[in-house]
Amino acid sequence: MEKTKLTDTTNRRKFLGALGTGAAAMSIATLAPLQHLHANPGGPINDSDPDEWFKQIKGKHRIVFDAVRPHEIMPFVWPRVFLMTNEATGTPSKDNSVVVVLRHSAVGYAFQDSLWEKYKLGELFKADDPATGKPSLRNPFWKPAKGAYKVPGFGEVQIGINELQESGVMFCACNAAMTVYSGILADSMKLKQEDVLNDFKAALLPNIQVVPSGVWALGRAQEHNCGYIFTG
């Protein structure tokens, strides 16, 4: 019994020591982006009111897709599948409401090609170009070439952000993620965080709503009776 207590105490000390070592290894640079976020605590960075934007949700069937990271075609194919299968069961696309929340490391999909090339977003977000299999220097889901995406059994699928927007899908981007990642890039490239964030703002794709945070947006969507789906 005494041996068990001694072993437990030793293991607990090792665990606490490991935690202390890990905490000590965290540099001020690692935490710097969070300081930027505190200075601008999640407020929208454009003039439109995100709460008003969510009032567009009025469809018969309502869904919000939670995109937290690049995951092949999943953040974009699932909204199309939702629309296609609702059409097959009698509800046209115009009678559905679909929201895609681009947050965490999926926020890169909210930006134009120029930003991907300038800041090597493919490397930053671990997002490969489907055409090359290498870190992407472009947004692969903005105005893709015809036939770029095919699904076995379905054939060609129109899953570009612009194509989904034409079908009524609403996209929003997380301001908290934009703030943090612009801070990370600024620290690593010896730039001013404000300048990088301004680049982010200038490179937003058309008709993408900036929201205070992705989790804020998920909450608002569900308050408007959207079901929740995680895109993986």
N, C-alpha and C positions, 0 to 999 in steps of 0.2 A: 504493500500500500504506500509506504514511504517512498519507495523507488518510483512509483507512478507519479506521486506528487512532485518529486524532484524533476522527473522527466518533463512533466507538463510545465513546470516553472521555467526550466531551461529553454523549451521550445517557444514559450511565450516571450522570453527575453530576446531570443533570436529574431522572432517575428517583429517585435517592437524596434529592435536595432535596425532591421532591414528597412522598416518604414522611415526611421530617422535618416538613414543614409540616402534613401530616395528623395526625401524632402530636401535634404541639403544639396542634392545634385540639381535641383530646379533653380535655374538662374533667373535674375530679374528680367532678362530679355525674354524668357519664356512667358512671363506674366505680363509683359508690357502691353500686348494687345488688349488685355482685360482692363488695363488702366484707361486706354482709349475709349473702350466701351462705357466705362464709368463716367468719363467726361461727356459722352453723348449717349445717355442711358436708353438706347433703344428707340429714340424718336425717329419717325420717318424722315428720309432724306430727300423726298420730293414734296411737292405742294399738295398732292391729292390726298384725300382722306381715306385711309384704308378701311375704316368702318363703313363708309359709304360704298366702297367698292364691293364689299361683301353683300350688300343689299341686292346685287344683281342675281344672287342665287335664288331662283324661283322655279326650278324645274320639277317635274313630276318625280323623277328619280335623282337623288343628290348624293354625290360622293366626293371625298377629298383624298388625294393620294399624297402620302408622306414620303418625299424623296430626300434622303439624308446623305447619299453618296453616289458616285458613278457606279452603276451596276448594269453593265452591258446596255441592252435596250429597254430594260424593265421600267424605268421611270416614265417612259413614253409609250411603250406598247400597251401597258395595262389601261391607260385612259382610252386608247383606240379600241381595245377589246371590249371595254365597258360600253362604248357607244355602239359598236357593231352588234353586240349580242342583245342590247336593248332594242335596236332597230329590228333584229330578227324576231323579237318577241312583241313587236307592235308599238314601240315608243320611238319616234324619230329623234335624231340627235338634238334638234332644236327644243325638244320638250324635256331634255335632261340638263342637269347642272353638274359640271365636273370642274374641280379645282385641283391644281397641282402646286404643292408647296415645295419650293427649291430651298433647302436649308442645309446647314453644316457644309460638307464638302461637295454637295450637289449644286451649291449656289453658282458655281462656275458656268452652268448651262444657261444662266440668265444674261450672259454677256456675248458681245459680238466677237468675231474672229480676231480683230485687231488686238484685243486684250489678251486672248489666249496666246498669241504669238509674242507680244511684248513681255508678258510676265511668266511665260512657260507654265500656263495653268494646267496643262496635261501632266506635267511632272508634279506640280504642287498638289493636285487633287487625285493623282494616280488614275487619270482618265486616258485610256488609249483610244487612238483613232481606229475605228472598225476597219478602215480601208488599208491601214499599214500595220496595225498591231503595236505601234510605238506610241509613246506619250503624245497626245494630240496637240497640234499647233493651231487648231481651229475648233470652233464649236460644231461637233459632228451632227447635231440635231437642229441646226438652224439652216433652213433652206437646203436640205440634202438633195443630191441629184436624183432624178427619177429612177426608181428601181433600186435605190441604195439599200433598202431594208426589205427583207423577205422572211416570212415565217412558214416553216413546213406545214403543208395542208391548207394554208391561207393564201400563200403567194405573196405578192407585193403588198406592203402595208404602208400607209402614209402616216408616219410618226414623227415627222419634223415638227418642231414647236410651231412654226408658221402654219403648217397644215392642220395641226390640232386646234390652233387658235381660230382658223377658218371654220372649224366644226363647233366652235363655241366654248372650247376648253379655256379656262381661266388660269393664268400662271402668276404666282407671286414669288418674290425673293426676300430672303431673310436679311434685314439690316444688321442684326447682331453678327451674323456670319461675315457679311461684307466688312464690318468694322474690325473684327478679329483678324481676318485673312489679309486685309490691307495693312494691318499692323505687323503681321508676320513678314509679309513681303518687304515692307519698309525697313524693318530691322535687318533682314538678310541682305538687302540690296543697298543699304545705307542711304535710304531716301526718307523724305518726310511723309509720315503717315497720312497727313491731310492731302498731299498731292496724289498718293496712290488711291485713296478713297475717292477723290474727285475723278480720277481716271475710271474707276469702277462705275461711278454714277453716270459719266458721259457715255460709257459703253453698254449701258443697259439696252436690251432688245426692246423693240416697240411693244407697247401694251402689256408690259410686265409690271405689276404693281409691287412697290417696295412696302414691306410690312415691318413693324418694330422687331419682331422675331418670328421664326418659323413656328415655335410652339404657341405663340400668341395667335398666329393665323390658323393653326389647327383647332385651337379652342373656338375661335370665331366661326369657322366653317361648321363645326359641330353644333354650335348655338343656332346656326341656320339649317339645322336638320340634315347635315351631310353625314353619311356613313363614313367610316375611317378604313383606309387600306394602306398598309406599309409596303413600299415598293422593293424592300430588301436592301 
